[in-house]
Amino acid sequence: MSKLMIKARAAVPATPGVPPRVAPPAPRWAELAAKAAALSTVPSGLWRIAFGFGVPVGFTGTTYAAFSAHQPGWGTVYCVALSALAEGLAFLTVGLVRPWGHVVPYWIPLLGGRRVRPLLAVVPALLGSLLLTRTGLVALFGGWAGNLAEPDSPHGVGALVMTLAYLPLVAWGPLLGAVALDYARRTLWAR
């Protein structure tokens, strides 16, 4: 084992009372991929929030009437909550490259300071990656075009803006998968 590997695996507690970190640090590419995954949901979230507050995004006919009856209102709450949920889930990818992906932060009640069991992070991340990747591929290869072909869907500039807002979501699944595999390599397979 090289000196670098021994140094990376050295048990050095960052804070008194925190279990030692035994996983090597994440490589730079994984940190960038985790940040990109967290940011991939921002454009669609902003579009959805604008839509939720009643900004005209191009829907017409009965679809427009159905949405506008609840925006602003419960439709707004739904759009904001869905955007926050998506961003929160995407942000968890960053935990796979940060210390809080190994030890739960102290400010979290009941769990603070405990070690994160690697499989409790890896399994949901990989399952989420598979689901998101499949959804993105279905959207890319026909699903999105089919939705935009509906007569009440946005057309022209509205369709372009909506497509550009949702396109980054296609990268979320593969980015999450790559970061999760690296986390597994560092925490499970490197022992």
N, C-alpha and C positions, 0 to 999 in steps of 0.2 A: 504494500500500500504506500502510495507516495506521501511525502511530507504534507502536501497541500490537502490531500484527502484526510489525513490524520488531524490536521489543524481544523478543517471544516467540520469534522465530526466531534471535535473536542467538546466536552460538556462544560459550558461556561454559562452560569446563570446570569441573565440580564438584570434581574431584579431579585432582591432577597425574597425567598419564599416561592419563586417561580421555578418549576421543574426545568432542568437543563435542556437546551436545544441540541438535539442530536442530528437533525437533518441538515445537509449542506444547503447553502443559500440558493435561491432560484437563479438560473441564468438570466442574462439581460433580455433575451428573446422572449422568455416566459413572462417577465415583468411587463414588457411592452404588449404582449398578446393579452394579458389579463386586463391591462388598462383599456386596450382597444375593445375587448368584450364588454367591459363596463360602459364604455361610451357608445357602443353600437345601438343601444336602446334609446338614446337621447333624442335623435331627430324624430322618430315615430312618436315618442312621448310628447314632445313639444307640439307636433302636428295634432295629436289626439286631444291635448289640453285645449289648444286653440279651437278645435272642432267642438269640444265639450262646452266651451263658453259662447258658442253660437257664431263663431267666425265662419262666413260662407266659404266652404272648401270645394264646392262644385256639385254636391248632390242635388238632384231635382226630383220632381214628381212625388209619388207616395213615399219614397225613401226619405226625401227631405221633410215631408210633412210628419212622418213618424219620429224622426230625430228631433225636429225643431219643437215638438210638443213638450219635450223634456229638457231642453237646453235654452237657457240656464235652468238648472233644477237638478233632479236626480240623475239626469244624463251627464251633467257636469261632474257630480260626485263620482259617478262610475268611471268617466274618462280620466279624472285625476287619480283615482285609486288604482286603476289598471296601469297607468303610467308609472306611479310610485312603486307598485308591486314589481313590474318588469325591471325597473331600474335597480330596485333593492336586490332582486335575484341576480341580475347581471353583476352588481357590485360584489356579490359573494365570491366571484371569480378572483378578485384581488386578494381575498383571504388565502388563496392557494399559493401565493408568492410572498405573503407577509407573515410576521411572527404570530399574529392573531389567528393564523391558520394552523398553528401548532399548539398554542396555549390560549384559552378563552380569556379575553380581557377582564380585568378585575371588576370593572363597573357593571358587568352583567350579573344580575342577582342569581344566586344559587349555583351558578356554573363558573363564575369568575376564578381564574387561576388554575383551572383543571386543564390537563392535556387533552387535545383533540385526538380522538382515535382516527388514524388515517382512513380507515375504511368508511367511517361515517362522513367523510368529506369526499372520498374518491367515488364511491358507488352512486350517490345522488348526482354528482357532477357528470359522470360518464353517462348515466341514464338521461339526464337533462340534455347533454350534448347530442346524444343519438336522436332524441325527440326533436330538438331544435334544428338539427341538420336535416332530418327527414322533412320537417315542415318547410324549411327554406328551399329544399330541392323541389318539393311539390309546387311551391309558389313560383319558383323560377321557371319550371317546365310546364306551364299551362294554367296553374291555378290563378295567378295574378291576372293574366290576360283574360281569362274567363270572367273574373270579377269585374274587370274594367269594361268588358263587352256588354254588361248589363245596361239597359237604357237610362236608369236613374243614377248610375255611377258618374263620378267626375270625368270630364273629357278635356282635351286641350291642355292648357296650363295647369288646371286643377289636377288632372291625372298625372302630369309630369311632377308636380310638387309632391303629391301623395306618394308616387313611386320612389322619388329620391329620398323621401323621409323614411320609407319602409325598407328600402334596399339594404342598408347596413345591417338589418336584422339577420340577413342571410349569413353573415360572417359570425354571428354570435355562437352558433353551435360548434363549428369547427375550431374556433378560438378557445372555447371552453374545453373542448375535448383535448386539444394540445396541452393546455395548461394543467388539466387534470391528470393526464398521463405523465407529465413532468413531475407533478406533486407525488404521484404514486411511485415514480422512479426514485425520488429523493427520500420518501418516507417509508416505503414498503420494500422495494427491491434493493436499496443501497445498504441494507443492514448486514 
